Structure formats: structure tokens, C-alpha cells
Amino acid sequence: MIKGHVFIATSLDGFIARDDGEIEWLLERDDPSENHGMDDFIEKVDAVIMGRGTFEAVRDVRPWFYRRPVLVLSATLADQPVPDELEGRVRFSGKSPEQAMTMLEAEGCRHVYVDGGLVIQSFLQLGLIDDMTITRVPILLGSGRSLFGPTASDICLIHEETRSFPSGLVQSRYRLAA
């Protein structure tokens, strides 16, 4: 059965980007001497699902750092061509989260990295996320794009691990309660 996994960073006040989508504050805090586990995480996933906002924030980053196929869920981009330099690495789709997961499962995927605030929110609401690794960056943005939005009901989590880094980052891993 296919499983959705989250690996994301937020400001201490829970934002994944500024109001305009800018994430430079996050990139500036990345300490290459620290191993936050992203490489190990990516090795365990078969594909990445993200939304248009996340794609637009990272599409010009070079080198392209996603080493797995990326599916961008976006009704806006679904009929657009993929940029030439990302051909074969990225595809656009207007599918629903459930349809996207069904399609990827049929293609042999078992573990999918779900990235982007609105996409994560929708996958959580639909019960398509199995676990989340959330890294809190010691910065207060005051406003921005929140990782979590309103929920129809409580979503219970089971804490599995928390670790801290010399840079001040604090990373917690949660499993969604059954």
C-alpha cells in the first residue's frame, strides 16, 4: 500500500514561507555541516508530490535537488508544458490527491514525499499521510504561509523522536495515530 510522508521545515511560529512565498530565510539557515536527514529520507521515497506554490518556489534552484520524480498537483499547470530543463524529472497533473496516489501506486511507488503547505493540508485531511518530520528553524516570521490550516476534526499524532542541532534547529518526527 502506498504511503505519504512529510519532511518539512517551519519557522518557530509555524510558517513555511513568507506571505509572498519567499523562502530565502530558510535557505540562509541551512548549515551544510549538519546532517538533518534529508538525504536519508529521499533515499527511502519513490516519488515527490508538491503543489504549484512549492514548485514555483523551487523550480529555478540549480542544481535541481529532487532526485526522485516530481508530480506537481495543479489545475493551473496541468495543461502547461514542463520546462525543458526539467523534462523527465517533473510532470504536471490536475488529479486529486487520491487519484494522484492511486496513479503513483499503479506505477510501483510505495513511499511518496508530500511537500508544500496546501498539499500537505489536503493530504492530512484525507488520511493520506503516515508520518511527518518537522524541523523548526529558530526564527519568528510573524506572518506567512502556515504549514497547518483549519481541520474538520482533530488529527492525533504519536511523537516518535525529537533531536536538536548546534545551529538551533529542532526536528521532531510524528506518526499519525490510527
NUDRENMAR-482884 format. One record per atom (N, C-alpha, C): residue number from 1; atom name; x, y, z. Coordinates in steps of 0.2 Angstrom, whole numbers, plus 5000, padded with zeros to 4 digits. Layout:
semar=NUM gugu=CA u=X v=Y w=Z
...
***
This chain:
semar=1 gugu=N u=5004 v=4994 w=5000
semar=1 gugu=CA u=5000 v=5000 w=5000
semar=1 gugu=C u=5004 v=5006 w=5000
semar=2 gugu=N u=5003 v=5011 w=4996
semar=2 gugu=CA u=5006 v=5017 w=4996
semar=2 gugu=C u=5006 v=5021 w=5002
semar=3 gugu=N u=5011 v=5025 w=5004
semar=3 gugu=CA u=5011 v=5029 w=5010
semar=3 gugu=C u=5014 v=5036 w=5008
semar=4 gugu=N u=5011 v=5041 w=5012
semar=4 gugu=CA u=5013 v=5048 w=5011
semar=4 gugu=C u=5017 v=5050 w=5017
semar=5 gugu=N u=5023 v=5053 w=5016
semar=5 gugu=CA u=5027 v=5055 w=5021
semar=5 gugu=C u=5029 v=5063 w=5020
semar=6 gugu=N u=5030 v=5066 w=5026
semar=6 gugu=CA u=5031 v=5074 w=5025
semar=6 gugu=C u=5038 v=5075 w=5029
semar=7 gugu=N u=5042 v=5079 w=5026
semar=7 gugu=CA u=5049 v=5081 w=5028
semar=7 gugu=C u=5049 v=5088 w=5027
semar=8 gugu=N u=5048 v=5093 w=5032
semar=8 gugu=CA u=5047 v=5100 w=5030
semar=8 gugu=C u=5050 v=5104 w=5036
semar=9 gugu=N u=5052 v=5110 w=5034
semar=9 gugu=CA u=5054 v=5115 w=5040
semar=9 gugu=C u=5049 v=5121 w=5040
semar=10 gugu=N u=5049 v=5123 w=5046
semar=10 gugu=CA u=5045 v=5129 w=5048
semar=10 gugu=C u=5048 v=5134 w=5052
semar=11 gugu=N u=5046 v=5140 w=5052
semar=11 gugu=CA u=5049 v=5145 w=5057
semar=11 gugu=C u=5046 v=5143 w=5064
semar=12 gugu=N u=5049 v=5145 w=5069
semar=12 gugu=CA u=5046 v=5144 w=5076
semar=12 gugu=C u=5039 v=5145 w=5076
semar=13 gugu=N u=5037 v=5150 w=5073
semar=13 gugu=CA u=5029 v=5152 w=5073
semar=13 gugu=C u=5025 v=5148 w=5068
semar=14 gugu=N u=5028 v=5143 w=5065
semar=14 gugu=CA u=5024 v=5138 w=5061
semar=14 gugu=C u=5023 v=5140 w=5053
semar=15 gugu=N u=5027 v=5145 w=5051
semar=15 gugu=CA u=5026 v=5146 w=5044
semar=15 gugu=C u=5032 v=5143 w=5039
semar=16 gugu=N u=5030 v=5141 w=5033
semar=16 gugu=CA u=5034 v=5138 w=5029
semar=16 gugu=C u=5037 v=5142 w=5023
semar=17 gugu=N u=5034 v=5148 w=5023
semar=17 gugu=CA u=5036 v=5153 w=5018
semar=17 gugu=C u=5033 v=5160 w=5021
semar=18 gugu=N u=5036 v=5165 w=5018
semar=18 gugu=CA u=5033 v=5172 w=5019
semar=18 gugu=C u=5027 v=5173 w=5015
semar=19 gugu=N u=5023 v=5178 w=5017
semar=19 gugu=CA u=5017 v=5179 w=5013
semar=19 gugu=C u=5017 v=5179 w=5006
semar=20 gugu=N u=5023 v=5181 w=5003
semar=20 gugu=CA u=5024 v=5181 w=4996
semar=20 gugu=C u=5027 v=5174 w=4993
semar=21 gugu=N u=5028 v=5169 w=4997
semar=21 gugu=CA u=5031 v=5163 w=4995
semar=21 gugu=C u=5038 v=5163 w=4996
semar=22 gugu=N u=5041 v=5168 w=4998
semar=22 gugu=CA u=5049 v=5168 w=4998
semar=22 gugu=C u=5051 v=5164 w=5004
semar=23 gugu=N u=5057 v=5160 w=5002
semar=23 gugu=CA u=5059 v=5155 w=5007
semar=23 gugu=C u=5067 v=5156 w=5009
semar=24 gugu=N u=5069 v=5162 w=5007
semar=24 gugu=CA u=5076 v=5163 w=5007
semar=24 gugu=C u=5079 v=5163 w=5015
semar=25 gugu=N u=5074 v=5165 w=5019
semar=25 gugu=CA u=5076 v=5164 w=5026
semar=25 gugu=C u=5078 v=5157 w=5028
semar=26 gugu=N u=5075 v=5152 w=5025
semar=26 gugu=CA u=5076 v=5145 w=5026
semar=26 gugu=C u=5082 v=5143 w=5023
semar=27 gugu=N u=5084 v=5145 w=5017
semar=27 gugu=CA u=5090 v=5143 w=5014
semar=27 gugu=C u=5096 v=5146 w=5017
semar=28 gugu=N u=5095 v=5152 w=5020
semar=28 gugu=CA u=5101 v=5155 w=5023
semar=28 gugu=C u=5103 v=5152 w=5030
semar=29 gugu=N u=5098 v=5148 w=5033
semar=29 gugu=CA u=5099 v=5145 w=5039
semar=29 gugu=C u=5102 v=5138 w=5038
semar=30 gugu=N u=5102 v=5135 w=5032
semar=30 gugu=CA u=5104 v=5129 w=5031
semar=30 gugu=C u=5112 v=5128 w=5032
semar=31 gugu=N u=5114 v=5124 w=5037
semar=31 gugu=CA u=5121 v=5123 w=5039
semar=31 gugu=C u=5123 v=5116 w=5035
semar=32 gugu=N u=5127 v=5117 w=5030
semar=32 gugu=CA u=5129 v=5111 w=5027
semar=32 gugu=C u=5133 v=5106 w=5031
semar=33 gugu=N u=5136 v=5108 w=5037
semar=33 gugu=CA u=5140 v=5104 w=5041
semar=33 gugu=C u=5135 v=5099 w=5045
semar=34 gugu=N u=5129 v=5101 w=5045
semar=34 gugu=CA u=5124 v=5097 w=5049
semar=34 gugu=C u=5120 v=5092 w=5045
semar=35 gugu=N u=5119 v=5086 w=5047
semar=35 gugu=CA u=5115 v=5081 w=5044
semar=35 gugu=C u=5108 v=5081 w=5047
semar=36 gugu=N u=5103 v=5084 w=5043
semar=36 gugu=CA u=5097 v=5084 w=5046
semar=36 gugu=C u=5092 v=5078 w=5043
semar=37 gugu=N u=5095 v=5074 w=5039
semar=37 gugu=CA u=5092 v=5068 w=5037
semar=37 gugu=C u=5088 v=5068 w=5031
semar=38 gugu=N u=5089 v=5074 w=5027
semar=38 gugu=CA u=5085 v=5074 w=5021
semar=38 gugu=C u=5088 v=5069 w=5016
semar=39 gugu=N u=5094 v=5068 w=5015
semar=39 gugu=CA u=5097 v=5063 w=5010
semar=39 gugu=C u=5094 v=5056 w=5012
semar=40 gugu=N u=5095 v=5054 w=5018
semar=40 gugu=CA u=5092 v=5048 w=5020
semar=40 gugu=C u=5085 v=5047 w=5019
semar=41 gugu=N u=5081 v=5052 w=5020
semar=41 gugu=CA u=5074 v=5052 w=5019
semar=41 gugu=C u=5072 v=5051 w=5011
semar=42 gugu=N u=5076 v=5055 w=5007
semar=42 gugu=CA u=5075 v=5055 w=5000
semar=42 gugu=C u=5076 v=5048 w=4997
semar=43 gugu=N u=5081 v=5045 w=5000
semar=43 gugu=CA u=5083 v=5038 w=4998
semar=43 gugu=C u=5077 v=5033 w=4999
semar=44 gugu=N u=5073 v=5034 w=5003
semar=44 gugu=CA u=5068 v=5030 w=5005
semar=44 gugu=C u=5061 v=5031 w=5001
semar=45 gugu=N u=5061 v=5036 w=4997
semar=45 gugu=CA u=5055 v=5038 w=4994
semar=45 gugu=C u=5055 v=5036 w=4986
semar=46 gugu=N u=5050 v=5035 w=4983
semar=46 gugu=CA u=5050 v=5033 w=4976
semar=46 gugu=C u=5048 v=5039 w=4972
semar=47 gugu=N u=5044 v=5044 w=4975
semar=47 gugu=CA u=5042 v=5050 w=4971
semar=47 gugu=C u=5040 v=5056 w=4976
semar=48 gugu=N u=5040 v=5062 w=4973
semar=48 gugu=CA u=5038 v=5068 w=4976
semar=48 gugu=C u=5031 v=5071 w=4974
semar=49 gugu=N u=5027 v=5072 w=4978
semar=49 gugu=CA u=5021 v=5076 w=4976
semar=49 gugu=C u=5021 v=5083 w=4979
semar=50 gugu=N u=5020 v=5088 w=4975
semar=50 gugu=CA u=5020 v=5095 w=4978
semar=50 gugu=C u=5015 v=5099 w=4974
semar=51 gugu=N u=5013 v=5105 w=4977
semar=51 gugu=CA u=5009 v=5109 w=4974
semar=51 gugu=C u=5012 v=5115 w=4970
semar=52 gugu=N u=5008 v=5119 w=4966
semar=52 gugu=CA u=5011 v=5124 w=4962
semar=52 gugu=C u=5015 v=5129 w=4966
semar=53 gugu=N u=5013 v=5131 w=4971
semar=53 gugu=CA u=5017 v=5136 w=4975
semar=53 gugu=C u=5024 v=5133 w=4977
semar=54 gugu=N u=5024 v=5127 w=4979
semar=54 gugu=CA u=5031 v=5124 w=4981
semar=54 gugu=C u=5035 v=5124 w=4974
semar=55 gugu=N u=5032 v=5121 w=4969
semar=55 gugu=CA u=5036 v=5121 w=4963
semar=55 gugu=C u=5038 v=5128 w=4961
semar=56 gugu=N u=5034 v=5133 w=4961
semar=56 gugu=CA u=5036 v=5139 w=4959
semar=56 gugu=C u=5042 v=5142 w=4963
semar=57 gugu=N u=5042 v=5140 w=4970
semar=57 gugu=CA u=5047 v=5142 w=4974
semar=57 gugu=C u=5054 v=5139 w=4973
semar=58 gugu=N u=5054 v=5133 w=4970
semar=58 gugu=CA u=5060 v=5129 w=4969
semar=58 gugu=C u=5062 v=5128 w=4962
semar=59 gugu=N u=5058 v=5130 w=4957
semar=59 gugu=CA u=5059 v=5127 w=4950
semar=59 gugu=C u=5065 v=5130 w=4947
semar=60 gugu=N u=5068 v=5136 w=4950
semar=60 gugu=CA u=5074 v=5139 w=4947
semar=60 gugu=C u=5080 v=5137 w=4951
semar=61 gugu=N u=5079 v=5133 w=4956
semar=61 gugu=CA u=5085 v=5132 w=4960
semar=61 gugu=C u=5089 v=5127 w=4956
semar=62 gugu=N u=5096 v=5128 w=4955
semar=62 gugu=CA u=5100 v=5124 w=4952
semar=62 gugu=C u=5106 v=5122 w=4956
semar=63 gugu=N u=5109 v=5116 w=4956
semar=63 gugu=CA u=5106 v=5111 w=4953
semar=63 gugu=C u=5099 v=5109 w=4956
semar=64 gugu=N u=5095 v=5105 w=4952
semar=64 gugu=CA u=5089 v=5103 w=4954
semar=64 gugu=C u=5090 v=5098 w=4959
semar=65 gugu=N u=5087 v=5099 w=4965
semar=65 gugu=CA u=5089 v=5095 w=4971
semar=65 gugu=C u=5084 v=5089 w=4972
semar=66 gugu=N u=5079 v=5088 w=4968
semar=66 gugu=CA u=5075 v=5082 w=4969
semar=66 gugu=C u=5078 v=5076 w=4965
semar=67 gugu=N u=5080 v=5071 w=4968
semar=67 gugu=CA u=5082 v=5065 w=4965
semar=67 gugu=C u=5077 v=5060 w=4963
semar=68 gugu=N u=5071 v=5061 w=4964
semar=68 gugu=CA u=5066 v=5057 w=4963
semar=68 gugu=C u=5061 v=5061 w=4958
semar=69 gugu=N u=5057 v=5057 w=4954
semar=69 gugu=CA u=5052 v=5060 w=4950
semar=69 gugu=C u=5047 v=5064 w=4954
semar=70 gugu=N u=5045 v=5070 w=4951
semar=70 gugu=CA u=5041 v=5075 w=4955
semar=70 gugu=C u=5034 v=5076 w=4951
semar=71 gugu=N u=5029 v=5075 w=4955
semar=71 gugu=CA u=5022 v=5076 w=4952
semar=71 gugu=C u=5019 v=5083 w=4955
semar=72 gugu=N u=5018 v=5088 w=4951
semar=72 gugu=CA u=5016 v=5094 w=4953
semar=72 gugu=C u=5008 v=5094 w=4952
semar=73 gugu=N u=5004 v=5094 w=4958
semar=73 gugu=CA u=4997 v=5094 w=4958
semar=73 gugu=C u=4995 v=5101 w=4957
semar=74 gugu=N u=4992 v=5103 w=4951
semar=74 gugu=CA u=4990 v=5110 w=4950
semar=74 gugu=C u=4985 v=5110 w=4944
semar=75 gugu=N u=4979 v=5112 w=4945
semar=75 gugu=CA u=4974 v=5113 w=4939
semar=75 gugu=C u=4977 v=5118 w=4934
semar=76 gugu=N u=4980 v=5123 w=4937
semar=76 gugu=CA u=4983 v=5129 w=4933
semar=76 gugu=C u=4989 v=5126 w=4928
semar=77 gugu=N u=4993 v=5122 w=4931
semar=77 gugu=CA u=4999 v=5120 w=4927
semar=77 gugu=C u=4997 v=5113 w=4923
semar=78 gugu=N u=4992 v=5110 w=4924
semar=78 gugu=CA u=4990 v=5103 w=4921
semar=78 gugu=C u=4991 v=5103 w=4914
semar=79 gugu=N u=4989 v=5109 w=4910
semar=79 gugu=CA u=4989 v=5109 w=4903
semar=79 gugu=C u=4995 v=5112 w=4900
semar=80 gugu=N u=5000 v=5114 w=4905
semar=80 gugu=CA u=5006 v=5118 w=4903
semar=80 gugu=C u=5012 v=5113 w=4901
semar=81 gugu=N u=5016 v=5115 w=4897
semar=81 gugu=CA u=5022 v=5111 w=4896
semar=81 gugu=C u=5027 v=5111 w=4902
semar=82 gugu=N u=5030 v=5106 w=4903
semar=82 gugu=CA u=5036 v=5106 w=4908
semar=82 gugu=C u=5042 v=5110 w=4906
semar=83 gugu=N u=5045 v=5114 w=4910
semar=83 gugu=CA u=5051 v=5117 w=4907
semar=83 gugu=C u=5056 v=5112 w=4904
semar=84 gugu=N u=5059 v=5114 w=4899
semar=84 gugu=CA u=5063 v=5109 w=4895
semar=84 gugu=C u=5069 v=5106 w=4900
semar=85 gugu=N u=5072 v=5110 w=4904
semar=85 gugu=CA u=5077 v=5108 w=4909
semar=85 gugu=C u=5075 v=5103 w=4914
semar=86 gugu=N u=5068 v=5103 w=4915
semar=86 gugu=CA u=5065 v=5098 w=4920
semar=86 gugu=C u=5061 v=5092 w=4917
semar=87 gugu=N u=5061 v=5092 w=4910
semar=87 gugu=CA u=5058 v=5087 w=4906
semar=87 gugu=C u=5061 v=5080 w=4909
semar=88 gugu=N u=5056 v=5075 w=4910
semar=88 gugu=CA u=5058 v=5069 w=4913
semar=88 gugu=C u=5059 v=5068 w=4920
semar=89 gugu=N u=5059 v=5074 w=4923
semar=89 gugu=CA u=5060 v=5074 w=4931
semar=89 gugu=C u=5054 v=5077 w=4934
semar=90 gugu=N u=5050 v=5081 w=4930
semar=90 gugu=CA u=5044 v=5084 w=4933
semar=90 gugu=C u=5038 v=5082 w=4928
semar=91 gugu=N u=5032 v=5082 w=4931
semar=91 gugu=CA u=5026 v=5081 w=4927
semar=91 gugu=C u=5021 v=5085 w=4931
semar=92 gugu=N u=5016 v=5088 w=4927
semar=92 gugu=CA u=5010 v=5092 w=4930
semar=92 gugu=C u=5004 v=5088 w=4929
semar=93 gugu=N u=5000 v=5088 w=4934
semar=93 gugu=CA u=4993 v=5085 w=4934
semar=93 gugu=C u=4988 v=5089 w=4938
semar=94 gugu=N u=4982 v=5088 w=4935
semar=94 gugu=CA u=4976 v=5091 w=4939
semar=94 gugu=C u=4972 v=5086 w=4943
semar=95 gugu=N u=4975 v=5080 w=4944
semar=95 gugu=CA u=4972 v=5075 w=4948
semar=95 gugu=C u=4971 v=5077 w=4955
semar=96 gugu=N u=4966 v=5074 w=4959
semar=96 gugu=CA u=4965 v=5075 w=4966
semar=96 gugu=C u=4971 v=5071 w=4970
semar=97 gugu=N u=4971 v=5072 w=4976
semar=97 gugu=CA u=4976 v=5069 w=4980
semar=97 gugu=C u=4975 v=5061 w=4979
semar=98 gugu=N u=4969 v=5059 w=4980
semar=98 gugu=CA u=4968 v=5052 w=4980
semar=98 gugu=C u=4969 v=5049 w=4973
semar=99 gugu=N u=4968 v=5052 w=4968
semar=99 gugu=CA u=4969 v=5050 w=4961
semar=99 gugu=C u=4977 v=5050 w=4960
semar=100 gugu=N u=4980 v=5055 w=4962
semar=100 gugu=CA u=4987 v=5055 w=4961
semar=100 gugu=C u=4991 v=5049 w=4965
semar=101 gugu=N u=4989 v=5048 w=4971
semar=101 gugu=CA u=4991 v=5042 w=4975
semar=101 gugu=C u=4990 v=5035 w=4971
semar=102 gugu=N u=4984 v=5035 w=4969
semar=102 gugu=CA u=4982 v=5029 w=4965
semar=102 gugu=C u=4986 v=5028 w=4959
semar=103 gugu=N u=4987 v=5033 w=4955
semar=103 gugu=CA u=4991 v=5033 w=4949
semar=103 gugu=C u=4999 v=5031 w=4951
semar=104 gugu=N u=5001 v=5034 w=4956
semar=104 gugu=CA u=5008 v=5033 w=4958
semar=104 gugu=C u=5009 v=5025 w=4960
semar=105 gugu=N u=5004 v=5023 w=4964
semar=105 gugu=CA u=5004 v=5016 w=4967
semar=105 gugu=C u=5004 v=5011 w=4961
semar=106 gugu=N u=5000 v=5013 w=4956
semar=106 gugu=CA u=5000 v=5009 w=4950
semar=106 gugu=C u=5006 v=5009 w=4946
semar=107 gugu=N u=5010 v=5014 w=4947
semar=107 gugu=CA u=5017 v=5014 w=4944
semar=107 gugu=C u=5022 v=5011 w=4948
semar=108 gugu=N u=5020 v=5008 w=4953
semar=108 gugu=CA u=5025 v=5005 w=4958
semar=108 gugu=C u=5028 v=5009 w=4964
semar=109 gugu=N u=5025 v=5015 w=4965
semar=109 gugu=CA u=5028 v=5019 w=4970
semar=109 gugu=C u=5025 v=5016 w=4977
semar=110 gugu=N u=5028 v=5016 w=4982
semar=110 gugu=CA u=5026 v=5014 w=4989
semar=110 gugu=C u=5027 v=5019 w=4994
semar=111 gugu=N u=5032 v=5024 w=4993
semar=111 gugu=CA u=5033 v=5029 w=4998
semar=111 gugu=C u=5034 v=5035 w=4994
semar=112 gugu=N u=5029 v=5040 w=4996
semar=112 gugu=CA u=5029 v=5047 w=4992
semar=112 gugu=C u=5030 v=5052 w=4997
semar=113 gugu=N u=5035 v=5057 w=4995
semar=113 gugu=CA u=5036 v=5063 w=4999
semar=113 gugu=C u=5031 v=5068 w=4997
semar=114 gugu=N u=5027 v=5070 w=5002
semar=114 gugu=CA u=5022 v=5075 w=5001
semar=114 gugu=C u=5025 v=5082 w=5003
semar=115 gugu=N u=5025 v=5087 w=4999
semar=115 gugu=CA u=5028 v=5093 w=5000
semar=115 gugu=C u=5024 v=5099 w=4998
semar=116 gugu=N u=5024 v=5104 w=5002
semar=116 gugu=CA u=5020 v=5110 w=5001
semar=116 gugu=C u=5014 v=5111 w=5006
semar=117 gugu=N u=5013 v=5117 w=5009
semar=117 gugu=CA u=5008 v=5118 w=5014
semar=117 gugu=C u=5001 v=5116 w=5012
semar=118 gugu=N u=4998 v=5118 w=5006
semar=118 gugu=CA u=4992 v=5117 w=5005
semar=118 gugu=C u=4991 v=5109 w=5003
semar=119 gugu=N u=4996 v=5106 w=4999
semar=119 gugu=CA u=4996 v=5099 w=4998
semar=119 gugu=C u=4996 v=5095 w=5004
semar=120 gugu=N u=5000 v=5097 w=5009
semar=120 gugu=CA u=5001 v=5093 w=5015
semar=120 gugu=C u=4994 v=5094 w=5019
semar=121 gugu=N u=4991 v=5099 w=5019
semar=121 gugu=CA u=4985 v=5100 w=5022
semar=121 gugu=C u=4979 v=5096 w=5019
semar=122 gugu=N u=4979 v=5096 w=5013
semar=122 gugu=CA u=4974 v=5092 w=5009
semar=122 gugu=C u=4975 v=5084 w=5010
semar=123 gugu=N u=4981 v=5082 w=5010
semar=123 gugu=CA u=4983 v=5075 w=5011
semar=123 gugu=C u=4982 v=5073 w=5018
semar=124 gugu=N u=4983 v=5077 w=5023
semar=124 gugu=CA u=4981 v=5076 w=5030
semar=124 gugu=C u=4974 v=5075 w=5031
semar=125 gugu=N u=4970 v=5080 w=5028
semar=125 gugu=CA u=4963 v=5079 w=5029
semar=125 gugu=C u=4960 v=5073 w=5026
semar=126 gugu=N u=4963 v=5070 w=5021
semar=126 gugu=CA u=4961 v=5064 w=5018
semar=126 gugu=C u=4964 v=5058 w=5020
semar=127 gugu=N u=4968 v=5058 w=5026
semar=127 gugu=CA u=4971 v=5052 w=5029
semar=127 gugu=C u=4976 v=5049 w=5024
semar=128 gugu=N u=4980 v=5053 w=5020
semar=128 gugu=CA u=4985 v=5050 w=5015
semar=128 gugu=C u=4992 v=5051 w=5018
semar=129 gugu=N u=4993 v=5054 w=5024
semar=129 gugu=CA u=5000 v=5055 w=5027
semar=129 gugu=C u=5001 v=5050 w=5032
semar=130 gugu=N u=5006 v=5046 w=5032
semar=130 gugu=CA u=5008 v=5041 w=5038
semar=130 gugu=C u=5012 v=5044 w=5043
semar=131 gugu=N u=5017 v=5049 w=5041
semar=131 gugu=CA u=5022 v=5051 w=5046
semar=131 gugu=C u=5024 v=5058 w=5044
semar=132 gugu=N u=5026 v=5062 w=5049
semar=132 gugu=CA u=5029 v=5069 w=5047
semar=132 gugu=C u=5035 v=5070 w=5051
semar=133 gugu=N u=5040 v=5073 w=5048
semar=133 gugu=CA u=5046 v=5075 w=5051
semar=133 gugu=C u=5046 v=5083 w=5050
semar=134 gugu=N u=5046 v=5086 w=5055
semar=134 gugu=CA u=5045 v=5094 w=5055
semar=134 gugu=C u=5051 v=5097 w=5059
semar=135 gugu=N u=5055 v=5101 w=5055
semar=135 gugu=CA u=5061 v=5104 w=5058
semar=135 gugu=C u=5059 v=5112 w=5059
semar=136 gugu=N u=5060 v=5114 w=5065
semar=136 gugu=CA u=5058 v=5121 w=5067
semar=136 gugu=C u=5065 v=5125 w=5067
semar=137 gugu=N u=5064 v=5130 w=5063
semar=137 gugu=CA u=5070 v=5135 w=5062
semar=137 gugu=C u=5069 v=5140 w=5067
semar=138 gugu=N u=5075 v=5142 w=5071
semar=138 gugu=CA u=5074 v=5147 w=5076
semar=138 gugu=C u=5074 v=5154 w=5073
semar=139 gugu=N u=5068 v=5156 w=5070
semar=139 gugu=CA u=5066 v=5162 w=5068
semar=139 gugu=C u=5059 v=5163 w=5068
semar=140 gugu=N u=5057 v=5169 w=5070
semar=140 gugu=CA u=5050 v=5171 w=5070
semar=140 gugu=C u=5048 v=5176 w=5064
semar=141 gugu=N u=5044 v=5174 w=5060
semar=141 gugu=CA u=5042 v=5177 w=5054
semar=141 gugu=C u=5036 v=5182 w=5055
semar=142 gugu=N u=5032 v=5181 w=5060
semar=142 gugu=CA u=5027 v=5185 w=5062
semar=142 gugu=C u=5020 v=5184 w=5057
semar=143 gugu=N u=5021 v=5182 w=5051
semar=143 gugu=CA u=5016 v=5180 w=5047
semar=143 gugu=C u=5019 v=5177 w=5041
semar=144 gugu=N u=5015 v=5173 w=5037
semar=144 gugu=CA u=5017 v=5170 w=5031
semar=144 gugu=C u=5012 v=5164 w=5030
semar=145 gugu=N u=5015 v=5159 w=5026
semar=145 gugu=CA u=5011 v=5153 w=5024
semar=145 gugu=C u=5011 v=5148 w=5029
semar=146 gugu=N u=5006 v=5147 w=5033
semar=146 gugu=CA u=5006 v=5142 w=5038
semar=146 gugu=C u=5006 v=5135 w=5035
semar=147 gugu=N u=5010 v=5130 w=5039
semar=147 gugu=CA u=5010 v=5123 w=5037
semar=147 gugu=C u=5004 v=5120 w=5038
semar=148 gugu=N u=5000 v=5122 w=5044
semar=148 gugu=CA u=4994 v=5118 w=5045
semar=148 gugu=C u=4988 v=5124 w=5045
semar=149 gugu=N u=4983 v=5122 w=5042
semar=149 gugu=CA u=4977 v=5126 w=5042
semar=149 gugu=C u=4971 v=5123 w=5046
semar=150 gugu=N u=4965 v=5125 w=5045
semar=150 gugu=CA u=4960 v=5123 w=5049
semar=150 gugu=C u=4958 v=5115 w=5047
semar=151 gugu=N u=4956 v=5111 w=5052
semar=151 gugu=CA u=4955 v=5104 w=5051
semar=151 gugu=C u=4947 v=5103 w=5053
semar=152 gugu=N u=4944 v=5098 w=5049
semar=152 gugu=CA u=4937 v=5097 w=5051
semar=152 gugu=C u=4937 v=5093 w=5058
semar=153 gugu=N u=4942 v=5090 w=5060
semar=153 gugu=CA u=4942 v=5087 w=5066
semar=153 gugu=C u=4950 v=5086 w=5068
semar=154 gugu=N u=4950 v=5084 w=5075
semar=154 gugu=CA u=4957 v=5083 w=5077
semar=154 gugu=C u=4961 v=5078 w=5073
semar=155 gugu=N u=4967 v=5079 w=5072
semar=155 gugu=CA u=4972 v=5074 w=5069
semar=155 gugu=C u=4977 v=5072 w=5075
semar=156 gugu=N u=4976 v=5067 w=5077
semar=156 gugu=CA u=4981 v=5064 w=5083
semar=156 gugu=C u=4987 v=5062 w=5080
semar=157 gugu=N u=4993 v=5064 w=5083
semar=157 gugu=CA u=4999 v=5062 w=5081
semar=157 gugu=C u=5003 v=5058 w=5087
semar=158 gugu=N u=5007 v=5053 w=5086
semar=158 gugu=CA u=5011 v=5050 w=5090
semar=158 gugu=C u=5018 v=5052 w=5090
semar=159 gugu=N u=5021 v=5055 w=5095
semar=159 gugu=CA u=5028 v=5058 w=5094
semar=159 gugu=C u=5033 v=5052 w=5094
semar=160 gugu=N u=5038 v=5052 w=5090
semar=160 gugu=CA u=5042 v=5046 w=5089
semar=160 gugu=C u=5049 v=5048 w=5091
semar=161 gugu=N u=5051 v=5055 w=5090
semar=161 gugu=CA u=5058 v=5057 w=5091
semar=161 gugu=C u=5059 v=5064 w=5090
semar=162 gugu=N u=5063 v=5067 w=5094
semar=162 gugu=CA u=5065 v=5074 w=5094
semar=162 gugu=C u=5072 v=5075 w=5095
semar=163 gugu=N u=5076 v=5078 w=5090
semar=163 gugu=CA u=5083 v=5080 w=5091
semar=163 gugu=C u=5084 v=5087 w=5089
semar=164 gugu=N u=5090 v=5089 w=5092
semar=164 gugu=CA u=5091 v=5096 w=5091
semar=164 gugu=C u=5098 v=5096 w=5088
semar=165 gugu=N u=5100 v=5102 w=5085
semar=165 gugu=CA u=5106 v=5103 w=5081
semar=165 gugu=C u=5110 v=5109 w=5084
semar=166 gugu=N u=5116 v=5109 w=5083
semar=166 gugu=CA u=5120 v=5115 w=5086
semar=166 gugu=C u=5118 v=5122 w=5083
semar=167 gugu=N u=5115 v=5122 w=5077
semar=167 gugu=CA u=5113 v=5128 w=5073
semar=167 gugu=C u=5106 v=5131 w=5077
semar=168 gugu=N u=5103 v=5127 w=5081
semar=168 gugu=CA u=5097 v=5129 w=5084
semar=168 gugu=C u=5091 v=5125 w=5081
semar=169 gugu=N u=5092 v=5122 w=5076
semar=169 gugu=CA u=5086 v=5118 w=5073
semar=169 gugu=C u=5084 v=5113 w=5078
semar=170 gugu=N u=5077 v=5112 w=5078
semar=170 gugu=CA u=5074 v=5106 w=5082
semar=170 gugu=C u=5070 v=5102 w=5077
semar=171 gugu=N u=5071 v=5096 w=5077
semar=171 gugu=CA u=5067 v=5092 w=5072
semar=171 gugu=C u=5063 v=5086 w=5076
semar=172 gugu=N u=5057 v=5086 w=5075
semar=172 gugu=CA u=5053 v=5081 w=5078
semar=172 gugu=C u=5050 v=5076 w=5073
semar=173 gugu=N u=5049 v=5070 w=5074
semar=173 gugu=CA u=5046 v=5065 w=5070
semar=173 gugu=C u=5039 v=5063 w=5073
semar=174 gugu=N u=5034 v=5063 w=5069
semar=174 gugu=CA u=5027 v=5060 w=5072
semar=174 gugu=C u=5025 v=5055 w=5067
semar=175 gugu=N u=5021 v=5050 w=5070
semar=175 gugu=CA u=5017 v=5046 w=5066
semar=175 gugu=C u=5010 v=5048 w=5067
semar=176 gugu=N u=5006 v=5047 w=5062
semar=176 gugu=CA u=4999 v=5048 w=5063
semar=176 gugu=C u=4995 v=5043 w=5066
semar=177 gugu=N u=4991 v=5044 w=5071
semar=177 gugu=CA u=4988 v=5039 w=5075
semar=177 gugu=C u=4983 v=5036 w=5071
semar=178 gugu=N u=4982 v=5029 w=5072
semar=178 gugu=CA u=4977 v=5025 w=5068
semar=178 gugu=C u=4970 v=5027 w=5069
***
